[in-house]
């Protein structure tokens, strides 16, 4: 599953990490040539958060995950 997310504030980052950490599968964030673990707050802060970031979840389909991350999906 791939989508773009936007994390505008420190609280967005904290809430996003706590949301994706509930899931067993790997979730990566990709910005340019950097790919980091979406469950790592420090990793996320190393990215350029001024623009949307590519999210790649290593799972075929997970409706619950998609609902949980909906507030962070870039519009």
Order of alpha helices (4+ residues) and beta strands (2+ residues): beta-alpha-beta-beta-alpha-beta-alpha
